[in-house]
């Protein structure tokens, strides 16, 4: 994948902080001409290099690790990616061929795991890991293309990355329609949403702000790490003492190399998604970092292909 220029990486970083930020605001923060930022930013969005999408949090997220018959892992990944309830779908090295996060309501969990997933072609074995707590999700991953001061200007009060996807307020039909629009295009203008749902722009603005403030929908800018000069991605399956899980998860979440950190049920206590520049950097991160002192066992799976990230299907031709 072609690596983005320094300015393009800054634009992507700004969108990661403020997914709906105007080009004028982003240009002012980056101290670049508005016309240049608008043109380059629009090109990135239109080409699919970066996408701003919404995702609906649900109270029962679960990681599904699948082992497939030879030659069927890609087919299984595509089938999982087509499901609207998957937030990410990866094919990986290691004991499992495919890993997906499914975000659903608790009452649907049994039917999904017992009836729907077994019907996927090529499926040989499934291991499920319910997510107990998030330490970091994709919307908190912000590589260092911009400064802390610039981040503060773009988003003076960063959204709280919910540790647990709890129950949410009941949504009206209008709210559901707005959420659908934001999941399709997180930067869809208030005017365009208003035309789509048939109410005033002021009403859409007010309801959208409420939906975001109450975590009924999360917005995130999704980009392939390789485009930011981080082509090596790995999933770290971590065992640690129960009393150390919270502190270790918090420590991992603060590291710029981690994109996603969650406490999970099963044989491992923590899953972390890490992106680095090369395999030497991965070796250093997993062997000599301060956080490894609390790890009793570590298993590393390399990510081969991301069929879906942040609720966004892999762009055609990517």
Secondary structure, 3 states (H helix, E strand, C coil): CCCCCHHHHHHHHHHHHCCCCCHHHHHHHHCCCHHHHHHHHHHHHHHCCEEEEEECCCCEEEEEEEEECCCCHHHHHHHHHCCCCEEEEEEECCCCCEEEEEEECHHHHHHHHHHHHHHCCCEEEEEEEEEEEEEECHHHCCCCCCCHHHHHHHCCCCCCCCCCCCCCCCCCHHHHHHHHHHHHCCCCCHHHHHHHHCCCHHHHHHHHHHHHHCCCCEEEEEECHHHHCCCEEEEEEEECCHHHHHHHHHHHHCCCCEEEEEEECCCCCEEEEEEECCHHHHHHHHHCCHHHHHCCEEEEEEEEEEEEECCEECCCCC
